[in-house]
Amino acid sequence: MPEVFESTVQHRVPFYETDAMAIVHHSNYVRYFELARILWMDEHDRPYREYVNEDLHFTTTAVEVAYHRGARFDDLLDVRCWMERVRHASLRIRYEITRNGERIASGATEHAMVDESGRPRRIPRERRAILASRVTG
């Protein structure tokens, strides 16, 4: 069976992430995506701080979020992500957020590699090969 390159981070919803209806405010889902993305880098590529130390960053160029159910204060969420696509200077990551197996939200983010000044850069060949080898379905 082929190896699956996914990462899952658990997040218990604190009260301050909810709105007046005690439902997680929609803006927090993008933050949850980032928690999973950084873990994915740690587990399947290299720590993001190593890119930063080389003055390279993956700037976010697009975010998609589909809200399926509301999450609430004290829910324990599983935020799962996987690499969907890698190109010369960009990548796309998919996400699924669940609570006890029930889908809460899903989405994707796209990122372009830039240098410290914000100029586009190609993902270094060695890194790109590693990332591309971890693309899941």
C-alpha positions as CSV (number, residue, x, y, z in Angstrom):
1,M,0.0,0.0,0.0
2,P,1.5,3.4,-0.9
3,E,2.4,5.8,1.8
4,V,-0.1,8.6,2.5
5,F,1.4,11.9,3.3
6,E,-1.2,13.5,5.6
7,S,-1.0,15.3,8.9
8,T,-3.7,15.9,11.5
9,V,-3.6,18.4,14.3
10,Q,-6.2,18.4,17.1
11,H,-7.6,21.7,18.3
12,R,-9.9,22.2,21.2
13,V,-12.0,25.3,20.5
14,P,-11.5,28.0,23.1
15,F,-14.4,30.4,24.0
16,Y,-12.7,33.4,22.4
17,E,-12.9,31.8,19.0
18,T,-16.7,31.8,19.1
19,D,-19.2,34.5,18.1
20,A,-22.3,35.7,19.9
21,M,-24.1,32.4,19.0
22,A,-21.3,30.4,20.6
23,I,-20.3,29.1,17.1
24,V,-16.7,29.3,15.9
25,H,-16.3,32.5,13.9
26,H,-15.7,31.7,10.2
27,S,-12.3,33.5,10.1
28,N,-10.8,30.9,12.5
29,Y,-11.0,28.1,10.0
30,V,-8.2,29.6,8.0
31,R,-6.1,29.7,11.2
32,Y,-6.9,26.0,11.7
33,F,-5.7,25.3,8.2
34,E,-2.4,27.0,9.0
35,L,-1.9,24.9,12.1
36,A,-2.2,21.7,10.0
37,R,-0.1,23.1,7.2
38,I,2.9,23.9,9.5
39,L,2.6,20.4,11.1
40,W,2.5,18.9,7.6
41,M,5.8,20.7,6.7
42,D,7.4,19.5,9.9
43,E,6.3,15.9,9.3
44,H,6.7,15.5,5.6
45,D,9.2,18.1,4.3
46,R,11.2,20.2,6.8
47,P,10.3,22.7,9.5
48,Y,9.0,26.0,7.9
49,R,11.5,28.0,10.0
50,E,14.3,26.4,7.8
51,Y,12.7,28.1,4.8
52,V,12.5,31.3,6.7
53,N,16.2,31.0,7.7
54,E,16.9,31.0,3.9
55,D,14.8,34.1,3.4
56,L,12.1,32.1,1.6
57,H,8.4,32.1,2.4
58,F,5.3,30.5,1.0
59,T,2.9,33.4,0.8
60,T,-0.8,32.6,0.7
61,T,-2.3,33.5,-2.7
62,A,-5.8,31.9,-2.4
63,V,-8.0,30.4,0.3
64,E,-11.1,28.3,-0.2
65,V,-13.4,27.3,2.7
66,A,-16.6,25.3,2.6
67,Y,-18.6,25.3,5.9
68,H,-20.5,22.1,6.4
69,R,-21.5,22.3,10.1
70,G,-20.9,24.7,12.9
71,A,-18.2,24.0,15.5
72,R,-18.7,25.3,19.0
73,F,-16.8,26.1,22.2
74,D,-14.9,23.1,23.6
75,D,-15.3,21.0,20.5
76,L,-12.3,18.9,19.8
77,L,-11.5,19.3,16.1
78,D,-9.3,17.2,13.9
79,V,-7.7,19.3,11.1
80,R,-6.3,17.1,8.4
81,C,-4.3,18.2,5.4
82,W,-2.4,16.9,2.4
83,M,-0.4,18.2,-0.5
84,E,-2.6,18.4,-3.6
85,R,-0.3,20.0,-6.2
86,V,3.3,21.3,-6.5
87,R,4.5,23.5,-9.4
88,H,7.8,25.3,-10.0
89,A,7.0,28.2,-7.6
90,S,3.7,27.3,-6.0
91,L,1.8,24.6,-4.2
92,R,-1.8,23.7,-3.2
93,I,-2.8,22.1,0.1
94,R,-6.3,20.5,0.8
95,Y,-7.9,20.4,4.3
96,E,-10.7,18.7,6.1
97,I,-11.9,19.6,9.6
98,T,-14.0,17.0,11.5
99,R,-15.5,16.6,14.9
100,N,-16.0,13.0,16.0
101,G,-15.8,11.9,12.3
102,E,-18.4,14.5,11.1
103,R,-17.2,16.9,8.5
104,I,-17.3,20.5,9.8
105,A,-15.4,22.3,7.0
106,S,-13.2,21.6,4.0
107,G,-11.0,23.7,1.8
108,A,-7.7,24.5,0.2
109,T,-4.9,27.0,0.2
110,E,-2.5,28.0,-2.5
111,H,0.9,29.4,-1.8
112,A,3.6,31.0,-3.9
113,M,7.3,31.0,-2.9
114,V,8.7,34.4,-2.5
115,D,12.0,35.8,-1.1
116,E,12.3,38.2,1.9
117,S,11.4,41.2,-0.3
118,G,8.3,39.5,-1.7
119,R,9.6,38.7,-5.1
120,P,8.5,35.4,-6.6
121,R,11.1,32.6,-6.5
122,R,11.1,29.0,-7.7
123,I,10.9,26.4,-5.0
124,P,14.5,25.0,-4.8
125,R,14.7,21.9,-7.1
126,E,15.5,19.5,-4.2
127,R,12.7,20.8,-2.1
128,R,10.3,20.8,-5.0
129,A,11.1,17.1,-5.8
130,I,10.5,16.1,-2.2
131,L,7.2,18.1,-2.0
132,A,6.1,16.6,-5.4
133,S,6.8,13.1,-4.1
134,R,4.3,13.7,-1.3
135,V,1.3,14.8,-3.4
136,T,-1.8,12.8,-2.4
137,G,-4.5,12.0,-4.9
